[in-house]
Amino acid sequence: MRNGSVDLPEPVADAAAGKGVAATLDEFLADVERRAFRLAELALGHREDAMDAVQEAMIKLVKYRNRPATEWPPLFWSILRRQLTDRHRRNAVKRRVMTFLGRHEDEREDPLEMLPDPFEDPARRHCDSAAWQALGKALRALPGRQRECFLLRELQGLNVAETAAAMGCSDGSVKTHLSRAMSALRDHLEDWR
């Protein structure tokens, strides 16, 4: 993460660096940070939880810094997937407890983060925000495995084998989950076509 960057200068073999693979774990984490955050934010629907999940996944990946650089992407996405699943479970329990106690979570965002960018077109920003929220809502309505598969394949661009490794399933299962997710999302997001 930007503020707590892990400084790992160990270079990876030259063959891995020549294939477009990050030369150090620090470079890999810097490259994947933004995409991982967007994925986590879509999956969880809460900015702070997404930031925490990504940061925890990055910290856990540091244990695997001695592995070849080609193994880092599937490892990272697998770790992040588990972080998201754990957060979904914790949030569900928290909601049940809070409902039982008759309390509701206060989910106000930081007011400074809510200020608009003065250089961005307000109409475009509103349309983008509405589309992003609709996609997030549709994704959270999907079953967990379909959501994970869609996020890894379509938003992160992992291939079938990498997605299967990250999800711990077969290539055929990845294809099935993705097909079902795409069908459900098409139905749910018909108005946005």
N, C-alpha and C positions, 0 to 999 in steps of 0.2 A: 504494500500500500504506500501511498505517497509519503505520509508522515512517519510510518514505521517501516521503512524499506529495509529488507534483509540484504546485507552486503555479503555476497558469496562470490568471490572472484575465481573459483575453480573453473577453468575453461573445459569445454567438452571436446571430444575428439574432432579433428579437422573435418572428417567425413560428415559428421552431423552438421557442422557449421556451414558446409557447402550446400546442403539441401534446404536451406531456408529455416533451419531449426535454430533457436536461440543458443548463443554460445555459453551463456551462464544462466543460472536459475533466476537471477535478478532480472535479466532481460526477458526471460519467459514470463515472469510474473508481471512485469511492466506491460508487456504486450497483451496479456490476457485479462488484466484487471478490469478494464471498462466493459468488455463483453460479458465477463462473469457477473459484474454488478447489474447490468441490464437484465441478464437472465434471472438472477436471484430476485430482482425487484419485480419482474413479471410473475415469477412463481409465488412469491410471498405477499406481494401487494403492499409492502411496508418498507419504506426506504431504510430505516435504521436497522431492521432485521436483516435486510439484504446486505448492507455494509458489513454487519457483524459476521454473517455467514461466509461472505467472500474472504474476509480477513482471517477467520478461523481456518478456512480451507487452505489459504496460502501458507499459514503457519504450519499446518500439518504436512503440506507438501515438502517443506524444508527437510523433513526427516529422510526424504528420498532423493536428496541432492546428488548422491553418488551414483544414482541410476543413470543410464544413457538418456540424453536429451529427448530422444524419440519416444521414451516412455512417459515423459512428464505430462503431455496433454491428456491421455486417457486417465492417468492417475489423478490429475487435478480435477477433471470433470467428475470422476467417480467420488472423490472426497467431497466436492461441492454438492453433488446429488444427495449424499448422505446427510450433509449439513442441512440442506433444504428439507429433507424428510423429517429430521429431528425437530427443526423449527416448526414445521406444520403440526407435528404432534404436540409440542409444548404449547403452541398457540391455541390449539383445540382444547387442551386441558385448562389452560388459563381462562378461556372464554366460558367454559362450563362452570368453573369455580366462581368467576365473577358474576355470572348469571344467577347461580345458586345464592350468592350473597346479596343479590339485588343491586350490584354495582355495574357500571359500564366504564370501559376503558376510555380515557381521554386521548384521542389520536390526533391532536393538533400538531401540525408541522411547525418547524421553526419559522417565525414570521420573516426573517431575513432571506431564507431560502425560497419563500413564496413570491418575493419581489420579481417582477418581470424583467427580462433583458431589454434594456432601452433600445437596442439596435435591431431587434427581431420584429417582424411583422406580426401584430397582435392577432389578426385573423388566421394566419398560418399557425401561430403558436397554439391558438385555441383548437383548431382542427387537429393538429398533431397530438395535442394532449388528450383530446376526446378519443381519437383513434387508439392511442396507446392504452388508455384506460379500458376501452372496449376489448382490446386484445388481451389485456391482463385479466379482465373478468372472465372472458371466454376460456382462457388457459386454466384459470383456477377452477373452472367448472369441469374440466376433463379429469378422468381417473389419473392417479398419480403416475403410472408407468407411461401412459400416452403423453402426458404433459412433459415428463422428463425426456422422452424420445424426441418430441417435437422441438423442445428447446435446444437439445444437443445437436440434432441433425440440421434443422432449418435456421436457427438463430446463430449457432456457433460454427456451423459448417463442418462438423466432424463427418467422416465417411461412415459407412455401415459398420465396418469392423471396429473402428474406434468407439463408436456409439455402443456397440455390443460389449466391448471391453469395459467401458465406463459404467454401463448399466448392469453388467454381470449376467448377460443373457446371450442367446444365439443371434446370428444375423437375421434369421427368419422372424424371430420375435420382434426385432427392431423394425423390420419392414411392415409387419402386421400392426404394431403399435402406431407407427407413423401414418399408415393408411387410415386407420380408425380415427386418429387425432385430426388429420386433415379433413376428413369427411365431417366430423363434428364441428370443427371450426368454420368450415364453409357454411354449414347450416346456421350456426350461431351468429356469424358475421355477415350474413347476406346483405344487410343494409349498407355495409361499407364497400361493396364492390363498385 
